[in-house]
Amino acid sequence: MPVWLREFRWRQTPAAVYLSLPLRGVRVTSANIFCTDQYLKVSVPPFLFEAILYAPIDDTNSTAKIGNGIIFFTLYKKDMAMWDSLTLPNANKEKLQYLRENAVLKAHEKAKEETEAKKVTKQEHKKYALEATMKLEEAERKRIEDLKEKERQNVTKELELWRKEQKDTEKQKRVQKEEELYQEAEQLKEKKKEKMNNAGIPNEGTSKTRLKPTKGCGSYSMFSESLKEEWLPAPRSAATIKINFTPRVFPTALRESYVAEEEEWLRKQAEARRTINADLSELEDLKEEEKNPDWLKDKGNKMFATGNYLAAVNAYNLAVRLNSKLPLLYLNRAACHLKLRNLHKAIEDSSKALELLTPPVPDNENARVKAYVRRGTAFCQLELYTEGLQDYEAALKINPKNKTVEKDAEKIRHLIQGTTQDS
C-alpha cells in the first residue's frame, strides 16, 4: 500500500501557485513527476502524492525543482485569479477517477503531438540539409564546368594560334621555294644565251620566246614546268626478282614425319593471317594499327599481364571480329574469362581454339595443351570433375612430361574418388 503524503506547503499569487512537497530519505527524478493542466502526481515508492487542482494551469511553462529532499513546484495559472484551495473541493470518487483518466489521455495525446512535431521538425531539417547539400553540389559542379570551359577555350585559342603559325610558315616556305625556282630558271636562261652567243647563232627569236613573269602566286609555274621537263630522270627499266627459300629439313623418318600436317597447318595459318572477316565500314574511326589482329592480340596480352582482364577481353573481341580463324585469340580470351569467372565462355573459347588447332602438329602442341588445361579448369570450377579430368588427360597425352598438369590431374582424381565415397 502506498503512503499518502499529506504534509505540504503552498502559497499563491494571482498569476502562480508555489507548492513545496517534502520527500526525505528517497531519491526523486523527473520521471517520478506527472503533471497536466489540472492534475498533479508524484509517485516515489512507497510515497504517493496526488492532487486535482482547483483550476487549470499552464503545464508547459510550469516547473519543478528537486533538491535537499524537497520538490518545489511553480505552477502558472491560466486565468489570473486567487484560488480558494489548492485542490478541487467536494469531488467524489467518480469525478476524481474521470479527471485522472482524462489527464492521462491528455498526457498521451500531448506526447503523441510532441512526437509528431519532432518528426516533422526532423524531416524539415533533413530536407533543409538535403537542399543545402544539393546547392553546394550544384555550385561545385558549376565551378568545375566553368573551369573546364575556360580550359577548353584556352586550348582552342592555343590550337588556333598554332594552326595560324603553321599556315604562315608553309606560306613563307612556298614563297621561298618559288623564288628559288625563278632564280634557277633565270640562271638556266642566261646559260642558254651564253651558249647561243658562243656558237654564233643569231638571237632573233629570243624576244618571241622570252618568258615574262606575271604577278601573283602562280607567276613561276612556267619556270617550274620547264625545270621539271629538263631535270626529270629517265624511268627505270623493268626486271623480275627471283626469291629462293631455304628448304625445310625434317630429321624424322618418313613414316613418322608430320610434313603433310605441318604444311597444311602452315597453309591454314597463312590464310588466317590474310583473311579479315569484319566489315571495316563499321570500324572507320579506328587507327591503322587497331585494324591489325596481331597488334590487338599483343595489346590484349599486355592488358592481361597488368591484370586489366576486361580491357584484354575487349581487345581480343575486336581482333576476333577482324579475323576469326586465329586460334590464339580464342585461347587468350579463354584465359581472361577464367580470371573473370565467366566459366561457360571460357569453355566455349577453349573448344573453338581446339577446333582451329588442327591438324595436330608439333608446332601447335603447347597451344593444344593450354586449350585442354583451360577448358578442364573451367569444368572443375563448375564441379564437372569427370569432364575436367578428361581434358587434363588429353593434355598429358600431348605432353607427358608436364609435371604441373600431371599434379593437377592427380588432384582431380582424388576429388572424384572422395565424391564417389561420400555418395
LUMKENU-479070 format. One record per residue (C-alpha): residue in three letters; x negated, z, y negated. Coordinates in steps of 0.02 Angstrom, whole numbers, padded with zeros to 5 digits, always signed. Each point is the difference from the previous one (the first is absolute). Layout:
<nodes>
ALAXZY...
</nodes>
This chain:
<nodes>
MET+00000+00000+00000PRO-00068-00043-00174VAL-00029+00136-00130TRP+00100-00042-00156LEU-00091+00028-00163ARG+00111+00093-00121GLU-00133+00057-00124PHE-00034-00127-00138ARG-00006-00007-00188TRP+00070-00132-00114ARG+00024-00034-00183GLN+00069-00147-00095THR+00006-00096-00161PRO+00130-00132-00047ALA-00119-00132+00069ALA-00083+00079+00154VAL+00007+00136+00132TYR-00157+00098+00049LEU+00004+00075+00175SER-00136+00105+00083LEU+00010+00031+00187PRO-00123+00123+00079LEU-00068-00049+00172ARG-00144+00117+00044GLY-00095-00011+00162VAL+00046-00179+00042ARG-00078-00168-00041VAL+00114-00116-00100THR-00020-00189-00022SER+00105-00133-00086ALA+00071-00048+00170ASN+00090+00168+00006ILE+00101-00040-00158PHE+00157-00109-00003CYS+00090-00033-00163THR+00140-00114-00059ASP+00104-00006-00158GLN+00107+00151+00055TYR-00085+00070+00155LEU-00162+00099+00017LYS-00075+00057+00165VAL-00164+00086+00044SER-00035+00018+00186VAL-00160+00096+00046PRO+00027+00076+00174PRO+00060+00132+00019PHE+00061+00001-00183LEU+00140-00109-00067PHE+00069-00022-00175GLU+00150-00112-00038ALA+00097-00024-00162ILE+00145-00110-00053LEU-00038-00014-00186TYR+00129+00035-00132ALA-00017-00173-00079PRO-00098-00161+00035ILE-00184-00007-00044ASP-00126-00142-00024ASP-00088+00014+00167THR-00121-00141-00044ASN-00081+00091-00147SER+00020+00176+00068THR-00159+00084+00063ALA-00056+00137+00120LYS-00167+00093-00014ILE-00069+00100+00146GLY-00127+00138-00025ASN-00037+00184+00033GLY+00143+00013+00125ILE+00130-00059-00127ILE+00093-00165-00021PHE+00044-00032-00181PHE+00136-00132-00028THR+00034-00090-00163LEU+00171-00082+00018TYR+00056-00114-00142LYS+00188-00006-00029LYS+00093-00164-00013ASP+00121+00072-00128MET-00055+00114-00141ALA+00096+00161+00033MET-00021+00181+00052TRP+00044+00043+00180ASP+00104+00151+00046SER-00102+00023+00160LEU-00138-00086+00098THR+00109-00047+00147LEU+00174-00071+00012PRO+00125+00145+00004ASN+00149+00017+00119ALA-00064-00132+00122ASN+00068+00014+00177LYS-00092-00053+00158GLU+00082-00171+00011LYS-00046-00044-00179LEU-00176+00064+00027GLN-00015-00105+00159TYR+00066-00153-00092LEU-00120+00023-00146ARG-00144+00027+00121GLU+00038-00158+00100ASN+00030-00098-00159ALA-00170+00057-00067VAL-00087-00055+00160LEU+00086-00171-00007LYS-00050-00021-00182ALA-00178+00048+00043HIS-00004-00131+00140GLU+00073-00134-00115LYS-00125+00045-00135ALA-00145-00008+00123LYS+00063-00168+00062GLU+00013-00066-00178GLU-00176+00061-00039THR-00064-00084+00158GLU+00084-00163-00047ALA-00066+00015-00178LYS-00176+00029+00067LYS+00018-00150+00115VAL+00059-00110-00144THR-00142+00064-00110LYS-00124-00033+00139GLN+00066-00176+00023GLU-00010-00031-00186HIS-00179+00063-00001LYS-00043-00115+00146LYS+00084-00145-00087TYR-00094+00036-00161ALA-00164+00016+00096LEU+00034-00164+00090GLU+00042-00089-00162ALA-00156+00070-00081THR-00106-00056+00149MET+00078-00173-00005LYS-00034-00013-00186LEU-00181+00050+00027GLU-00018-00125+00142GLU+00081-00135-00105ALA-00117+00038-00144GLU-00150-00003+00117ARG+00057-00163+00079LYS+00025-00078-00171ARG-00172+00060-00053ILE-00079-00078+00156GLU+00096-00162-00026ASP-00057-00006-00181LEU-00180+00026+00055LYS+00019-00138+00131GLU+00076-00118-00128LYS-00138+00038-00124GLU-00132-00027+00133ARG+00084-00162+00053GLN+00002-00062-00179ASN-00184+00043-00020VAL-00044-00092+00161THR+00105-00149-00053LYS-00088-00006-00168GLU-00170+00010+00084LEU+00049-00137+00123GLU+00062-00113-00141LEU-00161+00030-00097TRP-00104-00041+00154ARG+00099-00159+00030LYS-00025-00052-00181GLU-00187+00030+00013GLN-00006-00102+00161LYS+00092-00144-00083ASP-00117+00006-00150THR-00151+00001+00114GLU+00065-00147+00103LYS+00040-00098-00159GLN-00173+00033-00069LYS-00081-00055+00164ARG+00106-00158+00004VAL-00049-00045-00180GLN-00182+00033+00039LYS+00008-00108+00156GLU+00081-00143-00096GLU-00136+00011-00133GLU-00134-00009+00135LEU+00086-00153+00077TYR+00007-00082-00171GLN-00184+00032-00030GLU-00046-00069+00172ALA+00105-00156-00034GLU-00088-00025-00169GLN-00169+00020+00082LEU+00049-00125+00135LYS+00058-00124-00132GLU-00164+00018-00096LYS-00100-00031+00159LYS+00099-00159+00034LYS-00034-00059-00179GLU-00185+00030+00021LYS-00003-00095+00164MET+00092-00147-00077ASN-00117-00002-00150ASN-00153+00009+00111ALA+00063-00145+00107GLY+00029-00106-00156ILE+00187-00020+00030PRO+00100-00026-00160ASN+00119+00139-00042GLU+00151-00107-00039GLY+00134+00086+00102THR-00050+00172-00047SER+00127+00017-00137LYS+00138-00057+00116THR-00043+00115+00144ARG-00050+00150-00104LEU+00096+00158+00047LYS+00080+00090-00144PRO+00041+00183+00026THR+00174+00052-00054LYS+00058+00164-00068GLY+00080+00132+00110CYS-00030+00079+00169GLY+00000-00165+00096SER-00133-00084-00107TYR-00133+00004+00136SER+00101-00061+00149MET-00073-00178-00007PHE-00177+00067+00000SER+00036+00115+00144GLU+00072-00145+00101SER-00152-00108-00033LEU-00114+00143+00054LYS+00099+00024+00160GLU-00013-00184+00042GLU-00187-00001-00029TRP-00052+00164+00080LEU+00117+00013+00152PRO-00099-00003+00165ALA+00041-00125+00139PRO+00120+00057+00138ARG-00078+00073+00156SER-00008-00101+00158ALA+00116+00051+00143ALA-00072+00067+00162THR+00053+00089+00160ILE-00067+00173+00037LYS-00026+00044+00182ILE+00022+00181+00056ASN-00075+00065+00161PHE+00065+00160+00081THR-00105+00116+00105PRO+00064-00008+00179ARG+00077+00159+00071VAL-00088+00067+00156PHE+00100+00100+00129PRO-00118+00099+00112THR+00132+00039+00132ALA+00028-00107+00153LEU+00128-00138-00014ARG+00121+00085+00120GLU-00004+00157-00111SER-00007-00091-00165TYR+00128+00022-00139VAL-00047-00163-00085ALA+00175-00075+00005GLU+00083+00163-00054GLU-00126+00028-00138GLU+00020-00177-00064GLU+00189+00021-00001TRP-00017+00169-00088LEU-00115-00072-00133ARG+00117-00149-00024LYS+00150+00116-00024GLN-00096+00108-00124ALA-00054-00154-00099GLU+00179-00064-00005ALA+00060+00172-00055ARG-00128+00001-00141ARG+00062-00169-00060THR+00185+00042+00013ILE+00096+00076-00145ASN+00182+00031+00044ALA+00060+00082-00161ASP+00094-00093-00133LEU-00125+00007-00143SER+00135-00042-00128GLU+00053+00183+00013LEU-00179+00058-00028GLU-00044-00096-00157ASP-00046+00159-00094LEU-00137+00046+00124LYS-00182-00032-00034GLU-00095-00125+00106GLU-00090+00134+00101GLU+00167+00089+00032LYS+00060-00158+00089ASN-00141+00017+00127PRO+00050+00097+00159ASP-00181+00050+00035TRP-00018+00073-00175LEU+00163+00096+00022LYS-00058+00064+00170ASP-00162+00066-00076LYS+00100+00081-00141GLY+00117+00082+00127ASN-00151+00065+00096LYS-00069+00080-00160MET+00168+00080-00038PHE+00009+00068+00179ALA-00175+00073-00016THR+00052+00094-00158GLY+00159+00068+00082ASN+00122-00106-00103TYR+00098-00060+00152LEU+00152-00065-00095ALA-00107-00113-00109ALA-00092-00060+00156VAL+00167-00044+00084ASN+00052-00099-00155ALA-00163-00099+00004TYR+00020-00038+00186ASN+00183-00050-00027LEU-00049-00129-00131ALA-00140-00064+00112VAL+00122-00020+00145ARG+00117-00097-00114LEU-00143-00117-00041ASN-00061-00017+00179SER+00097+00071+00148LYS-00124-00059+00134LEU-00144+00123-00031PRO+00007+00144+00127LEU-00112+00116-00101LEU+00133+00012-00137TYR+00128+00070+00123LEU-00131+00111+00082ASN-00054+00079-00165ARG+00180+00019-00058ALA+00040+00091+00163ALA-00137+00127-00042CYS+00081+00030-00170HIS+00172+00024+00080LEU-00076+00129+00119LYS-00065+00098-00150LEU+00170-00012-00085ARG+00093+00050+00161ASN+00092-00167+00006LEU-00019+00000+00189HIS+00120-00140+00045LYS-00081-00116-00128ALA-00172+00046+00070ILE+00060-00050+00175GLU+00072-00163-00068ASP-00160-00048-00093SER-00112+00046+00148SER+00105-00107+00117LYS-00007-00146-00123ALA-00190+00017-00010LEU-00012-00004+00191GLU+00105-00159+00003LEU-00121-00084-00121LEU-00156+00066+00089THR+00014-00132+00135PRO-00089-00065+00098PRO-00098+00160+00042VAL-00185-00035-00032PRO-00151+00110-00037ASP+00015-00037-00187ASN+00168+00090-00012GLU-00033+00142+00124ASN-00015+00133-00136ALA+00157-00060-00088ARG+00101+00006+00162VAL-00063+00176+00040LYS+00052+00059-00175ALA+00171-00081+00020TYR+00033+00084+00167VAL-00063+00169-00063ARG+00105-00005-00160ARG+00156-00050+00094GLY-00033+00133+00132THR-00025+00131-00136ALA+00167-00047-00079PHE+00087+00012+00170CYS-00075+00173+00031GLN+00055+00063-00172LEU+00175-00059+00047GLU-00023+00103+00162LEU+00004-00159+00105TYR-00154+00055+00098THR+00019-00122+00145GLU-00002-00153-00114GLY-00144+00076-00099LEU-00102+00029+00157GLN+00027-00181+00053ASP-00073-00061-00165TYR-00149+00117+00012GLU-00035-00059+00179ALA+00011-00181-00059ALA-00130+00042-00135LEU-00113+00080+00134LYS+00011-00158+00106ILE-00068-00099-00146ASN-00137+00126-00043PRO-00028+00129+00140LYS-00149+00077-00093ASN+00104+00063-00147LYS-00010+00188+00025THR+00122+00041-00141VAL+00138-00107+00074GLU-00034+00072+00174LYS+00010+00178-00067ASP+00165-00033-00090ALA+00072-00083+00156GLU-00045+00155+00102LYS+00091+00111-00126ILE+00157-00110+00015ARG-00008+00015+00190HIS-00004+00190-00014LEU+00149-00006-00118ILE+00099-00108+00122GLN-00043+00118+00144GLY+00051+00152-00102THR+00165-00082-00049THR+00036-00045+00182GLN-00036+00178+00059ASP+00112+00075-00135SER+00143-00114+00050
</nodes>
